[in-house]
Amino acid sequence: MWSSVCPRRQGWSSGHSLPDEAPNTVDTLHALSSDLPSVEYAARLPRGFRAGAATAGVKKSGRPDLSVVVVDSRAGSVAATFTPNRFASAPVLLSKAHLATVDPAGAGRYGRTAALLSVSGCANAATGDAGMDDQRRLADVLGAAIGVPADQTLAVATGMIGPRYPMERIEPALARLVADGLTASDDAFVAVAEALRTTDSKAKWATAVVELPDVDGTLRRVTVSGVAKGVGMIHPRMATMLAYLLTDADVDPADLSRMLRPIVARTWDQLSVDGDTSTSDTVFLVTSGAAGAARVTTGSAAWAVLSGAVEAVARSLARQQAADGEGATSLLTCQVSGAADDADARAAARAVVSSSLVKAAIHGRDPNWGRIADALGNAQLADAAVLEAAGLSTEEAARRGGSRLDLDPDAVRIAIAGIEVFRGIPIDFDAAAVSAAMDTEEIVVRVDLGSGPGTGEAFGCDLTEAYVRENSEYST
């Protein structure tokens, strides 16, 4: 279910010919291929980190709700992406401020960090100055416990919007955790993943291992491992979620940011469960440099290897989140080829997985290709910031951001669960056979726009009665 095979920014192959002959001679739409490294479904703490989790009494369930990850050097490079929501939470606001203080050139996007703090069960969002004071206090406690200034710590939080932290429980639990509960073990990183969970039915983790050269050319084993949470309030830019990506590679903070943002644009910005983007969305990519490999620089061969591993882990986590969407029974993947460029392809794929009508049809195993065509016809490109992050120039991103996708309906082809159902005009197909093929954990909608080399993908899930029940009772 958690396949690591996926399209990548280059080296994609659609494996079919375009419809320039009679319909019955056209090749089947095959899955897009990829050269990303394989991913292990596991949490492996890279060298140079210690971690741990605890129960502070924030969650009513009594499950773990507090975690800390510490960089042994106290000076790990970090790159970040955050929610654009105007009600951004106190952890988001303070983390941005800390990054900007430590490295003003990064403007809150990158810098150095000594530790990551998570609180689960309370988002500390829409809590005003009092909530910010609470967040600063936790930064002070964490900084003092590990011996660094507070602005060298970063934080995330998730849960109900509006309530304040139960500080009288979190502060002592945090001090105890740092003093007694941090270890350099995989189990510790597993505990962090578990502590992040709220409505997730399972923890989410992924690891890729690659080899990078030392200064003398000796190959060193480098680990990229990530954990994430988030299965509701999820929609592109950035899909509602929290994620830590950790690696023992050595990368300058500015270069790390150049690596992370395009990867987020191709993974978490292509993830949708229910059309809502939250107040808390955060991704941190942190390096310890403890693997002993030479520093990775932009454009080098090592850069391509490391960025591929980071993207493979990010994509795996995004797929796990989509598959575990609140109430979901199936992962919905849309792969698009034949677009004018990759930005157009991602827009088309995102429109399909975001459509409530498509998601409902997927749940009912209904091969209603008309809903897919309708979603494609309404597709809009990502906003300018995402397009620029993904590689377009500032001018082109500004011109195209939010614009409608230009497509030729006569050139569009659609396949559902490996069976072609539309080829510019309605075609005969066995609806019962397609419905039967859709009875699986992952349903792939394959689209070709017939207009160029662009490719892209997006991830979502079906829309079920369970989603409505869960969210109608969330605060009660």
N, C-alpha and C positions, 0 to 999 in steps of 0.2 A: 504493500500500500504506500509505503514511503519511498517510492522509487527516486533514485538520484538522477535518472535520465531527464534532461531538460534542454530547452533551447538556450543558447548563449548569445552574447552580443556579436560574436563572429563565429564562422565555421558552421553555421546552421545549414541544414539540408532538408528540403521538403519532401524529396523522394517521389515526385510525381510530375507528369507533364501537364501543361496548361490546356484548356479545352479548345484546341484549334482543329479538331477533327469531329467526326460524327459522335454523338453522345456515347454510343455503345463501345467506342474504342478508347475512351478516356481512362487513364489509370486511376486506381483508388487513391483517395487522400490518405497518405500514411502519416504516422506520428513524426514530428520534427526530431531530428537527432541532435546530439550535443557532445562536447568534449570536456565537460566539467568532471572533476574527479569524483570518485565514489564517496558516499557518506555512510558512516556507521550510525545506527540509531542508538546513541549512547551519550552520556555526559562524561567527558574526560578532561579533568582540570589540567590545563597546560602548566609547564614549569614556570616558576616565578610568581605564583598566586597562592593564597590561602583563602579559605571560605568556610562558611558555617551558617546555620539557621537556628531559629528558636521560636518558641511560642510566647508572645507577649500579651495575649488576651485581646487582640484587636478583632479577630474573627470570632463571631458568636459560636462557630462550630468547635472552637478549641483546637483547630489545626494550626500548624506552624504558619507564622505570618510576618516574620522578621528575618532578614538575611544581610550578611556582609560579605563582600569580596575585597580582599586587600592585595595590593601589589607589593611584593617583598621589597623592591627597590624604593618604594614610595614615590616613584617618578615615572609611572607608565604613560606612554603616549595614548591619547584617547581622541576618538572622533565621535560625533554625535549627530543624530537627527531627532527632531522633536515635532510634536503636533503643531499645526497652524491654528488650532482652535483658540478663539479670543478669550475663552475661559480657562486657559492653560493653568494647570495645577501649580501649587507652590513648589513641589519638587522640580518641575520643569523650569519654572522661572528662576529658582535659586541655582540650579545646575547650569543654566545658561550664564548667569551672572558670575558663578565661580570660574567657568571656563574663560570668560572674557577677562576676568581679573588675572588669572594665571598666565594667559597668553592673549593679550589684547588683539594681536593680528588675526586671531581666529574668530573674533566677533561672536563668541558663544558656540562655535561649531567644532572647535578642537582645542587641545591643550595638553596638560599633564594632570594626572590624578594619582592619588594614593589609595583610594577606597571607593567602593560603590555600596550604597545602603538601599534596601528595599523594605517597604511597609505594605502589607496586603490586607485588605478588608476596609480600608479608608483611603480615599483618593486624595484627601487634603486639597480639594478643588472648590472654588467659589467660597472660600473661607476668609477672604479679606486679609487685613493686616495681622490679625491674630493667627491665622494659619501660616503666614510667612514667618511670624515670630517662632511658632512651633517648629517649622522646618529649619530655621537657623539654629535653634537650640539643639536639635538632633545633630546637626553638622558640628556644632561645638563639642558635643559629647563624643561623637565618633573621632573627631580630630584629636581631642585630648587623649582618648584611649589608645590611639596608635602613634601619637607623638608628632602630629603635623598640624599646620594651620587649617582651620575649618574650610577655607576655600579650596583646599586640595582634595575635598571629598565631593562626591556626586550622589544623587538620589533619584529614586523612582517610587511611585506609590500607585495603588490601584484599589478600587472598591467604590463604595457609595460616594457620590458627589454631595458636598454640603456639610457633613459632620466634621468636627475637629478630632485630631488624634487624642486618644487617651494617654496623655503624656506621662501620667503618674505610673503607668504600666510599661510604656515603651522605654523610657529612659533607663530604669534599672535593668531591664532585660537586655538592652543594647550594651550596657557596660559589662554585664556578665558574659554576653556572647563573645565580645572582643577579648576579654580576659581569659576565658576558659574554653571557648568553643570553635576556634578557627584552626583548620588543618589543611595540609597540602595533599588532599586525597580526592579521588573521583566521587566518593560517597558524599563529601562536603559539597561538591557542585550539584550532585543530585538533590541534596537537601535544599539548596538555593532554588532550584527549579520547582520543587514541591512547595516551598514557602511563597513563591510568586502566584500560585494558583488562586483563582476565585471561582468562577463558574466553569472553568476547564474541567473536563471529565478525567483528564490524565495530564501528567507533566509532559513537556516538550523539550527535546534535546537532540543534538546532532553533532557529529565530529568528523573532520577530515584530516588526514595526515599526509604531508608532502615532504619533499626533501629540498632544502635550499643550501647554497654553497656558503662556506666560511670564506674569510679573506684569502686563504691559501687554496681555495677550490675544494676543500674537503666537504662532502655533503653532510648536512646536519638534519636530523628529524625534527620537523616543525609541526605542531598541533594547532588546529583551529577548532574550537569547540563553542557551541552556543546553547543557551536555554532561552525559552520564551514563554509567555502566557498571553491569553487573549482569544476569546471565542465569540464575543458579542460586542456591539458598538464598533463594528469593523467595516471600514470602507477606505478606498485609496486616499492617500496623502494625509498622513500615513495611516494605514489600517490600524485600528485600535489594538494596541499591543504594547508589551514591554519585552525587550530582548537584550541580553548580554552576549556579545561575541568576544571571546578571549583567545589570544594567541601568544605563544612565546617567541614569535618573530620580533625583529627590531625594525621599526618604521618611524620616521619623523612624524610628528602630529599633523602637519599640513599635508604631507603625502598620504597619511592615513585617511584624512578627510576626502582627498581626491579619489581614494579607492572606495570608500564607503558609500558616498551619496549616489553614484550611478548604480551600484548594486541594490540599494534600497529602491531606486526608481524601477528596477526590473523585477523586484520580488515583493516587498511589502506594499509598495505603491500599486501593485497589481492584485491585491487581495481584498475581497469584499464578502462580508457575510450578510449585513443588513442595512447598509446605506448610511450608517452613522460613524463619524470620526470623533474620538473622545477627547477629553481634556488632558489625558495623561500619556499619550503615545511617546515612546522614547526607545531609541536604539543606541547602545554604547558599544563601540568596538575599541578594545583595549589591548595594548601590547606590553609584554614584560621584558622582551629582549633576552630571556633566559635560555633560549635554545642554543646560543653560541654561533648562530649564522651571521653573516655579514649584514649590515644595514640594507634594507630593501629600498630602492629608489625608483621613482616614477619612470616607466618605459623600459626598465631592465627585464631580462628573462625571468629573474626571480619575482619581479612584480607580477608578471602574467601568471606565474604558478600560484603565488600567494593569493592574488585577487580571485583566481578561479576557485580556490579552496574556500575563501570567505563567501563567495557567491553560492557555492554548493550548499554550505551550511545554512545560509540565510534562506535559500529557496526551500530546503527541506523543512525548516521551521515554519515558513509561511504555508506550505502545504499541510503540515500537521495542524496548524491553526484552522485552516479552511475545513479540513476533514472533521475537526472537533467542534465546528460551529454550533452554537446553541440549538439544540433540537435536531441537528443534522443526522441524516442517515447515509449520505453519500458525498464524497468529494467531487466537485465539478471543476474540470479543467477545460479551458478553451485555448486552443493553439491556432494561430493565424499565420498564413503565409500569403505571398502575392500582393502585399501592400506596397504603396509607393516608397515607404521607408519604415524603419522599426517603430517610430513614434506613432504612425498611423496603425500599424499592426497591434501595438499595445492598446491603443484606444478602442479598436474593434473588439479585442479579447475582453477588455475591462467592461465594455458595454454589455456583453453577453452574460458574464458571470454576475453582474450587478442587477440584472433585470429580475424583478419579483415574479413576473409571468414565466420567464424561463425557469427560474428556480422552483416554482410550483409545478411546472410540467416535469422537471427532472424528478421531483419527489413522486409524482404519479406515474413515472416511467412512460410518459406520453411523448412520442416522437413528433412533437408539434414544431416543425421547422419554421413555421410562419412567425412564431414568437422570436426565434433567433434572428430571422431576417429583419423583423421589426426593430429589435435591439441594435442591430448593425446600422440600420437606417437612421437611428437617433444618436449614434456614437459621437462623442466629442473628445478632442485631444486633451491631454492633461494640461494643467495650468502652466504658465511660463516658467515658474521656479523649478518644477519637476522636469520639464523639457530641457531646460538649461543644465540641470544636474545630470541628465541622461546623455548629454553630449552636444546638444544644439548650441549654436552661438547665441549670445544675448539678444541680438537683433531678431534672429529667426524665431527664437523661443517667444519673444514678445509678440511677434506677428502671428504666430500660429497658436499660442496658448489659448485653450478653451474654444477653439474653432471647431466647426462641424467637420466630421470625416467626409472626404470626397470619395465616393465610390460609384462604380458602374454596376447597377443591379444585374444586368445581363451577364456580367463576368463572374459573379459570385457563385461559389460552390460551397455546399454544407454537407458534412457527414456527422452522424451521431453514433457513438459507440462503434465506430469503424465501418459504418454502412452509409453510403452516400444517399441523401434524401432530396437534394436540390442542386440543379446545375444550370443556373440562369433562368430556367423555367421549371415548373413542377415536373417531376419525373415519377415513374411508377416504382414503388418499393413495397416490401412486405412489412407493413406496420407492426404486425404481431412479432415478427422476427427482430425488428429493431427494439421493440419494447422488451423482449426477452433479453436482448444483448445489454440493455440498460440496467438489468437487475444485478448490479455489482457495486463494490465499494467505491470505485472511481469511474465516473462517466466522462468521457472525453468528447467535446464538441470540436470538430476540426473544420476550419473555414479557410478558403482561399479566395482572395479578392481579385485575382487575375490582372493585377496592374503594375507589379514591380517586384523587387527582391526583398522587401521588408518582411520581417517575422517578429512575432511576439506571443506572449501567453499571459494568462491570468487565472486566478484560483478563487473558487467560491464553494458553495454547498447548496443543497436543496433547502427549500423553505417548508417547514412542517408546522403542524398544530402544536407540537411540543415547544417550538420557539415562542409562540404567542403565550402559551401557558407560563413558561419560565419568566418571561419579561413582564407579564401582567402581575406577577407575584414577587418581583425582585426585591422591593423595599418592605414588603410586609411578611 
